[in-house]
Amino acid sequence: MGTSYMGFVQWAIAAEAGPALQAMAPQVTSSEFRSAAYPGESFWLDTAINWISLMNDKENPLRAILSVQLGLTKKLRPAFTQLPLSS
């Protein structure tokens, strides 16, 4: 049982789990991940970086949530206007 990412993991292994898997309780997730990661067939870099930032702060979930709400995307926007992104 879990939310979001943990739900994706449950869906990923469900087909191979065999008869031992009797039930799943994924929450806040989808069985199809590609459309979220590649809307319009382009990788959604902004969302990926925000997610990575949230995972980096997962020991302090309140801080992670607040950082997103207080403008993590706004802080990162200048980085997305520079090419190549690796610099």
Number of C-alpha atoms within 10 A of each C-alpha: 10 15 14 13 16 15 19 20 15 20 18 14 11 14 10 9 11 9 7 6 11 8 8 12 9 19 14 11 17 14 12 11 13 11 12 14 15 12 10 9 10 9 14 14 12 13 13 13 14 17 14 12 16 20 13 12 14 13 10 11 13 10 13 20 15 12 16 16 10 11 11 17 16 10 10 13 12 9 13 12 9 10 8 8 8 6 6
